[in-house]
Amino acid sequence: MENTEKAKPAELKKSAYHHGDLRAGLIEATRKLVEEKGPDGFSVSDACRLAGVSTAAPYKHFKDKSEMLVAMVMEGMARHRHNMVASLEDIPRGSPERVKALGREYVDFALKEPGLFRLKFGGFTDRLDDPKLQEAGEGTFTIVLKEVADCLGKEEITADVRRRGFMLWSFVHGLSFLMADPKLTTMGGEFVLDDLLDEIANRLLA
């Protein structure tokens, strides 16, 4: 009985490899390893073991380790954009509450997936010029800019909209890094996240 139970995980992995999406499985394995060990502790062979595939399997989809990490970040950014849009449901258009919801989702994402978040900002020094990453980042920021424009009654993204949107992003981005370290967070005294987001949204969208 004991041997049979130990064999089940391997059998499931093998089944997933043959009948599932190999690329998606490798990206998910990469994500788990980055969260557990960080990008520097990640290796292609570790991802293969976790996904239950041979060490040759990744090269059907990725040129090297860097491409696997880029794919993981791209998938994470797509998931983040989806969550941002979903956070706006049932909130009236043009309301600062929508901007606040985006800020809350940004912080939540950073705290739930700190490895991916840090890799996305600063852990990719050799791939920062990758057009795919730049385009994905601009797509995420555009969600914020459109909400800022609506709050200000603007029909397009003006220079003022972009400036205010950048300040909002700067605030939640810095806050996300600070909240990841409890020792740094306490330097601001006790606070409620929603109250901070309310204040910054009301100030910058007045």
ABEGO torsion letter per residue (X at the ends): XAAAAAAAAAAAAAAAAAABBAAAAAAAAAAAAAAAAEAAABBAAAAAAAAGBBAAAAAAABABAAAAAAAAAAAAAAAAAAAAAAAABGBBBGBAAAAAAAAAAAAAAAAABAAAAAAABGAAAAAAABAAAAAAAAAAAAAAAAAAAAAAGBABBBAAAAAAAAAAAAAAAAAAAAAABAAAAAAAEBBBAAAAAAAAAAAAAX
